[in-house]
Amino acid sequence: MQKLQYLQGYPENLTAQVTSLIETKKLPTLLLGKYPAPHEIRTDKALYEYVLAIKNSSMQQSQPLSKVLYDSKIKMHNQALGVHKIISRVQGGKLKAKNEIRIASTFRNAPEPLLRMIVVHELAHLKEKSHDKAFYKLCKHLEPQYHQLELDMRLYLTQLDLFGPLYVPQ
């Protein structure tokens, strides 16, 4: 049995359950039961509007976003699902900082709640830079089911590695 790279650090009883789901080939059925269809946010423009709507509903006072896009250069083996970048540029005599969020293009064909989890995670980095207690408290404020979605995301990534995509790409 292959090591469950996305579930490292989880309790042994949970990883045993996942191993059983994998061995009986029931992981895809479980995920399709919870998430029967992928989201419809296919373009960078639609992703930007989606992220902005989440940001404006809960984080109006945070820094503005200059760019949001799907990025094919983000590799899953680094366990990076998305990236929040601050780009600094000199304009005139001033230094301007712009915030960008890039989401791995793998998630162009994922369930919407899992995309939302990644977006919430990256938006939380606008206020909290490190993965500490305050960061996860903000994630939970933005998405009350954050921790369950994070576990489901890890199951989804395991699914991709072992069995391939859940949905036929559109």
Beta strands, then each sheet from edge to edge (+ up, - down):
strand 1: 65-71
strand 2: 82-91
strand 3: 94-104
sheet 1: 1+ 3+ 2-
end
